[in-house]
């Protein structure tokens, strides 16, 4: 069964550093998403991406965040200057054009020290 | 954001049916009802979705009230692997984003 993959599984970085989280969505999916979950809290929507542009974003997704689909398979989330409060589990998801089912990856745990 | 109401927690015994309720009184006629679950230390997992009619798939059944203001996720025979947080979600206005609440933490007893 096809699945969404994410790398790395755990990323430790220092405050102020840039990080790039990587995702490989399911191959025939056209909609891509990033969510995050701070430890013990709800899963929060960050951004959705379709046809090489952002289709929707949340208030969390400020100028420090960006997304890119650099090639036909990868989907990345960049945080330019990490803050302590960016520490969270980041989940990538993808869906087909009907977008009724979003398939989530296993997540990347980001720890900002 | 779209608001749903679910019990914080529920318990079930293994191999018994489980009925997980959800209220979504502000839902509009074109909003789909989605259920996802999150097993410990994993990403959310799609369970089922529906619009008006009851739906069945290999994982569960979804019973939707006639007025669509509530729904019930039915696990026909709970297993230990079904222990998870279950989220009832509806997307407003054709938005793609999923707005997760706190969900219902399901405990399955052996």
Interface residues (C-beta under 8 A of the other chain):
Chain A: X31 X33 X35 X42 X43 X44 X45 X48 X50 X55 X56 X58 X91 X93 X95 X99 X100 X101 X102 X103 X104 X105 X106 X107
Chain B: X32 X34 X36 X38 X42 X43 X44 X45 X46 X49 X87 X95 X96 X97 X98 X99 X100 X101 X102
